[in-house]
Amino acid sequence: MAQASGFPWYFAIDDRPVKVVATPNGGMDVLIANLATGKLERDMQYLADCFEPGKNVQRLSEAEFNTRLAALKASLRDRQADA
């Protein structure tokens, strides 16, 4: 199912990495990076943004998504080290 639908999709919404994935029942989940932890968390309020890309929404490749997520996590580690 995931392959046929083209999932996962990757975005940056307000510079936050977002991943849209297929669910086993044929639906979808939106996972957005928590800016405090770097972990992906389910937040369906961003789904509409994925279908109406605008100024603050950018479609990403998987590599771009992974790079942005890694940069966020590195930034969080740096902040923790400085604290």
C-alpha positions in Angstrom: 0.0 0.0 0.0 2.7 2.5 0.9 4.5 2.1 -2.4 1.4 2.5 -4.5 0.4 5.7 -2.8 3.8 7.2 -3.0 4.3 7.5 0.8 6.2 8.6 2.6 6.0 12.3 1.7 8.5 14.8 3.2 8.0 18.5 3.8 9.4 21.5 5.8 6.6 23.5 7.3 7.8 26.7 9.0 11.2 25.1 8.8 10.1 22.0 10.8 10.7 18.6 9.2 7.4 16.8 8.5 6.8 13.2 7.3 3.5 11.9 6.0 3.2 8.1 6.2 0.6 5.5 5.3 -1.1 3.7 8.0 -1.9 -0.1 7.9 -5.6 0.7 7.4 -5.1 2.8 4.3 -5.1 6.2 6.0 -2.2 8.5 6.7 -0.4 10.0 9.7 1.5 13.3 9.9 4.7 13.2 11.9 6.3 16.6 12.7 9.6 17.2 14.5 9.2 18.4 18.0 11.5 21.5 18.3 12.3 20.7 21.9 13.2 17.0 21.5 13.9 16.4 17.8 11.6 13.5 17.9 8.8 13.0 15.3 5.4 13.2 16.9 1.9 12.7 15.4 0.2 16.0 14.7 -2.7 15.9 12.2 -3.2 19.7 12.2 -0.4 20.0 9.7 -2.1 17.7 7.1 -3.9 20.5 5.3 -0.6 22.3 4.8 0.8 19.3 3.0 -2.0 19.6 0.4 -1.8 23.4 0.0 1.9 24.2 -0.1 2.6 27.9 0.2 5.1 30.3 1.5 5.9 28.3 4.6 5.6 24.8 3.1 8.3 23.2 1.0 8.2 19.6 -0.4 11.5 17.8 0.4 13.3 14.7 -0.9 14.0 12.0 1.7 17.6 13.0 1.8 16.7 16.7 2.4 14.3 15.6 5.2 16.9 13.5 6.9 19.5 16.3 6.6 17.1 18.8 8.2 16.1 16.4 11.0 19.8 15.6 11.7 20.6 19.4 11.8 17.7 20.0 14.3 18.9 17.1 16.5 22.5 18.4 16.4 21.4 21.9 17.3 19.5 20.5 20.3 22.6 18.6 21.4 24.7 21.7 21.1 22.2 23.7 23.2 22.2 21.0 25.9 26.0 20.9 25.9 26.1 24.7 26.4 23.6 24.6 29.2 
